[in-house]
Amino acid sequence: MLQEHVLLWQAEHARDHREAQSQSRYASLFEALRRLNDDDVWQLQGDDLALLNTLRPHFASARDIAGLIHVPGAEELSAVEPPPGLPGKKWQQVQAFLNGLRPRQQRVVEWCSGKGLIGEALCLPPFLSPELSIEGLDIDEHLVSAGNQRAQKYQQPRRLHQCDIFSRASEQWLSPAHTVFALHACGGLHQHLLERGCEQGVAQILLSPCCYHRFVDHYVPLSAQLKASPLAPSTNDLRLAVRQTATARQGEREARRQLQLWHLATKQFAARRGVSMSSYRSLPHSAAKRGFDYFLAQQLDANRLPNKLVSDGERKELLDDAERLLCDQERRELAAMMFRRLLELRCVLDSVVYLEEHGYTVALDRFCSPQLSPRNLRIHAWRGASAIGGI
Ligand SMILES: C[S@@+](CC[C@H](N)C(=O)[O-])C[C@H]1O[C@@H](n2cnc3c(N)ncnc32)[C@H](O)[C@@H]1O
């Protein structure tokens, strides 16, 4: 499916969709996208199935994609009160991720642990077990120290270590005597776990992958099966896999759109004046409150160009043009978004197949709703062929 419709989603084609728009097989799809109103666009950006259902009458493959992206889900848990000082939503994700799982080994490692919330949950009922030894690895010394302080304060038998998982030092935590948990481990971080974990024969891996494009220079699948595939998405293409706004707050989404609009207006400004703007300063969402003139001044400064004031008339023209461009871009992007979850599943299935190729039994499910976390796929792999896999 990805191969057949590469013109709709692959980054180099999706920039302007020129080639896809020239093909009669996509005429009805782009016509339907142009007719969407702003509210529809806003809603469909965050809901894969609603997007596919809306476009089904104009794009026959939408129905097949909806079938292909179905992954069985664990039952939703009711919200539990987080321990003091922890964010409620993250704690709910941790609970959902651990739901139904048990470590098969007493030596438990949390890979790229942050403050070690998995470890903290394992120190509390229903997981609490005096035999468990719980250690976490993270490169960020502040997170490691904050996690160790919490462990000490609440007398939790766990310890975090500052460790670059790409270094040889991490291998002492990967052995047949270890169960490894990795919640929201980005691209290269989870690929490295799978490669080294399989090599060292880790007993059990529980992984929720995220941000497939991060910590990889050039994305290469791990499994022999996908290595042999003629389709080779680039690292840049993989950004599409995590483009979903279901959990962003309305204010954040509005701020992000405002900055996108000003970015386009700044490009128009540069084109009109014939100046070259090769770098763009990335500004925090709070910059959306400071107005276009501030945004433009920042970008001119980033390119060592003198600040130029724009007249009220020119500012209006620039912003009106940018609004037209952005509306067109947002509607076309929905054509690519139809393939978002497919691309994500292709990366995740690569991990599943790689583990199977190395003798693991593997289960894949969806551990929470996209509203709680859009990165909600869970891989559970264990050595041996037990039907229940430690659940
Ligand atoms: C998306 S966060 C997930 C954190 C935690 N598992 C959670 O779900 O809250 C990724 C973590 O990977 C850590 N990280 C990034 N590069 C790393 C590396 N080379 N070695 C170890 N940890 C790394 C970051 O510091 C960050 O805490």
The ligand as an SDF file (V2000), in Angstrom:
LIG
                    3D

 27 29  0  0  0  0  0  0  0  0999 V2000
   11.2220    9.9750   25.1040 C   0  0  0  0  0  0  0  0  0  0  0  0
   12.2140    9.9010   26.5500 S   0  0  0  0  0  0  0  0  0  0  0  0
   11.4880    8.5240   27.4150 C   0  0  0  0  0  0  0  0  0  0  0  0
   11.8070    8.5340   28.8740 C   0  0  0  0  0  0  0  0  0  0  0  0
   11.0410    7.5090   29.7140 C   0  0  0  0  0  0  0  0  0  0  0  0
   11.2360    6.1630   29.2840 N   0  0  0  0  0  0  0  0  0  0  0  0
    9.5770    7.8670   29.7420 C   0  0  0  0  0  0  0  0  0  0  0  0
    8.7710    7.2330   29.0590 O   0  0  0  0  0  0  0  0  0  0  0  0
    9.2420    8.8230   30.4240 O   0  0  0  0  0  0  0  0  0  0  0  0
   13.7510    9.2730   25.9640 C   0  0  0  0  0  0  0  0  0  0  0  0
   14.8540    9.2120   27.0090 C   0  0  0  0  0  0  0  0  0  0  0  0
   16.0320    8.7250   26.3710 O   0  0  0  0  0  0  0  0  0  0  0  0
   17.1460    9.3270   26.9940 C   0  0  0  0  0  0  0  0  0  0  0  0
   18.3040    9.1710   26.0830 N   0  0  0  0  0  0  0  0  0  0  0  0
   18.5530    9.8170   24.9320 C   0  0  0  0  0  0  0  0  0  0  0  0
   19.7140    9.4100   24.4020 N   0  0  0  0  0  0  0  0  0  0  0  0
   20.2350    8.4720   25.2470 C   0  0  0  0  0  0  0  0  0  0  0  0
   21.4030    7.6880   25.2290 C   0  0  0  0  0  0  0  0  0  0  0  0
   22.2960    7.7600   24.2420 N   0  0  0  0  0  0  0  0  0  0  0  0
   21.6190    6.8340   26.2620 N   0  0  0  0  0  0  0  0  0  0  0  0
   20.7220    6.7500   27.2800 C   0  0  0  0  0  0  0  0  0  0  0  0
   19.5840    7.4750   27.3350 N   0  0  0  0  0  0  0  0  0  0  0  0
   19.3310    8.3200   26.3190 C   0  0  0  0  0  0  0  0  0  0  0  0
   16.6910   10.7570   27.2130 C   0  0  0  0  0  0  0  0  0  0  0  0
   17.4800   11.3960   28.2010 O   0  0  0  0  0  0  0  0  0  0  0  0
   15.2330   10.5340   27.6240 C   0  0  0  0  0  0  0  0  0  0  0  0
   15.1090   10.4540   29.0230 O   0  0  0  0  0  0  0  0  0  0  0  0
  1  2  1  0
  2  3  1  0
  2 10  1  0
  3  4  1  0
  4  5  1  0
  5  6  1  0
  5  7  1  0
  7  8  2  0
  7  9  1  0
 10 11  1  0
 11 12  1  0
 11 26  1  0
 12 13  1  0
 13 14  1  0
 13 24  1  0
 14 15  1  0
 14 23  1  0
 15 16  2  0
 16 17  1  0
 17 18  1  0
 17 23  2  0
 18 19  1  0
 18 20  2  0
 20 21  1  0
 21 22  2  0
 22 23  1  0
 24 25  1  0
 24 26  1  0
 26 27  1  0
M  CHG  2   2   1   9  -1
M  END
$$$$
